[in-house]
Amino acid sequence: MVLNENVYLVQCNCTELKLIDDSEYDGTLPTKIEIKIKDITLSYDYTPELILKSKDFLKTVNYKDGAYDIEVKYKDLSNVYFTKIIRTFITCNIQYKVDSFIYDILDSDCTSCKKEKIKEALDYQFYLEVLNYSIVCSDFERAQIFLESLENNLMNYNCKNC
């Protein structure tokens, strides 16, 4: 039986999430963990830290940016200790695009448009900050708006010069 439930996710990179269980139990630990992401449920032997790979759940290399509801069930052979829905928001892909955009501008020798590109980079960095604040405040609808705006602005970005 769980005395004090404390389960959370940490975004490791674009391909993995780490599920951490710091819960207090009455001496008997669960034996299994069931994880459901989207429509796929996988079962694991109990461990306090578990890596959730995107290729196992989404059949893709990376988790796509956006909101996820992850259902976690801790159980043993006879019963379910507890079920928790963890709502998380992935941002690593857009973070990488913004970082690449900024790096490429700073690394560029182009002088004719550098000033306007720096302003654009600052705008993207600001949007990314507001996106992260929205996530911290659990305002995932607003976070999705900022994510879509950044994705639309950076959709065709793939060059290293002005």
C-alpha positions in Angstrom: 0.0 0.0 0.0 1.3 3.5 -0.8 1.6 5.9 2.1 2.8 9.0 0.2 2.5 9.0 -3.6 5.3 11.0 -5.4 5.6 10.1 -9.1 6.9 12.4 -11.7 8.5 12.6 -15.2 11.8 14.2 -16.3 12.4 14.9 -20.0 15.9 13.5 -20.7 16.1 14.3 -24.4 13.8 14.1 -27.4 13.9 10.3 -27.3 13.4 9.5 -23.6 11.4 10.4 -20.6 12.4 9.2 -17.1 9.6 8.1 -14.8 10.7 8.5 -11.2 8.9 7.0 -8.2 9.8 8.6 -4.9 6.7 7.3 -3.1 6.6 5.9 0.4 5.3 2.4 0.7 4.2 0.4 3.8 7.0 -2.1 3.3 5.5 -3.9 0.3 6.6 -2.5 -3.1 4.6 -2.9 -6.3 5.8 -5.7 -8.6 4.6 -4.2 -11.9 4.3 -0.8 -13.6 1.9 -0.3 -16.5 2.5 2.8 -18.7 0.1 4.0 -21.2 1.1 6.7 -23.8 -1.4 7.5 -26.5 -2.9 4.0 -27.4 0.0 1.8 -26.3 0.3 0.2 -22.9 3.4 -1.5 -21.8 4.1 -3.5 -18.6 7.5 -3.4 -16.8 8.9 -4.9 -13.6 8.8 -2.4 -10.8 11.8 -0.1 -10.5 12.0 3.4 -8.9 13.4 4.8 -12.1 12.2 3.8 -15.6 13.2 5.1 -19.0 10.3 5.5 -21.4 11.6 5.4 -25.0 9.6 7.1 -27.8 10.3 4.2 -30.2 8.5 1.8 -27.8 5.3 4.0 -27.4 5.1 6.1 -30.5 7.1 4.1 -33.0 9.1 7.2 -33.8 12.6 8.2 -33.1 11.6 11.3 -31.0 8.7 12.3 -28.9 6.9 15.0 -30.9 6.6 18.4 -29.1 3.2 18.9 -27.4 1.1 17.7 -24.6 1.0 14.1 -23.4 -1.2 12.4 -20.8 0.7 9.5 -19.4 -1.2 6.9 -17.4 0.9 5.1 -14.8 -0.4 2.1 -12.8 1.5 0.5 -10.0 0.3 -3.0 -9.1 1.2 -6.4 -7.7 -0.3 -9.8 -8.6 -3.6 -9.1 -6.7 -4.4 -5.4 -6.9 -3.6 -1.9 -8.1 -1.7 0.2 -5.6 -2.5 3.4 -7.4 -3.1 5.0 -10.8 -1.8 8.4 -11.8 -2.2 10.5 -14.9 0.8 12.7 -15.5 0.3 15.5 -17.9 3.6 16.6 -19.5 4.6 18.8 -22.4 7.5 18.0 -24.6 9.6 21.0 -26.1 13.0 19.5 -26.9 12.5 19.6 -30.7 11.5 23.3 -30.9 14.2 24.1 -28.4 16.8 22.6 -30.7 15.5 24.6 -33.7 15.6 27.9 -31.8 19.1 27.1 -30.5 20.3 26.2 -34.0 18.8 29.4 -35.4 20.6 31.5 -32.8 23.9 29.7 -33.2 23.7 30.0 -37.0 23.1 33.7 -36.8 26.0 34.3 -34.4 28.3 32.1 -36.5 27.4 33.9 -39.8 29.6 36.4 -41.5 26.6 38.0 -43.2 26.3 41.7 -42.3 23.5 42.8 -44.5 20.7 41.1 -42.5 22.4 40.1 -39.3 20.6 42.9 -37.2 17.1 41.8 -38.3 18.0 38.1 -37.8 19.2 38.9 -34.3 15.9 40.6 -33.6 14.1 37.6 -35.0 16.1 35.2 -32.8 15.3 37.3 -29.7 11.6 37.1 -30.6 11.9 33.3 -30.9 13.7 33.1 -27.6 11.0 35.2 -26.0 8.3 32.9 -27.4 10.2 29.9 -26.1 10.4 31.4 -22.6 6.6 32.2 -22.6 6.0 28.7 -23.8 8.0 27.3 -20.9 6.2 29.6 -18.4 2.9 28.4 -19.8 3.9 24.8 -19.1 5.1 25.6 -15.6 1.7 27.2 -14.9 0.0 24.1 -16.5 -1.6 26.2 -19.2 -1.1 23.7 -21.9 -3.6 25.4 -24.3 -1.5 28.6 -24.3 1.7 26.5 -24.5 0.3 24.8 -27.6 -0.4 28.3 -29.2 3.2 29.4 -28.7 4.6 26.0 -29.8 2.6 26.2 -33.1 3.7 29.8 -33.6 7.4 28.9 -33.2 7.0 25.8 -35.5 5.3 27.9 -38.2 8.1 30.5 -38.1 10.9 28.0 -38.1 9.3 25.4 -40.4 11.5 26.2 -43.4 14.6 27.2 -41.5 17.5 25.0 -42.5 20.2 27.4 -43.8 23.3 28.9 -42.1 23.4 32.2 -43.8 21.3 35.3 -44.5 
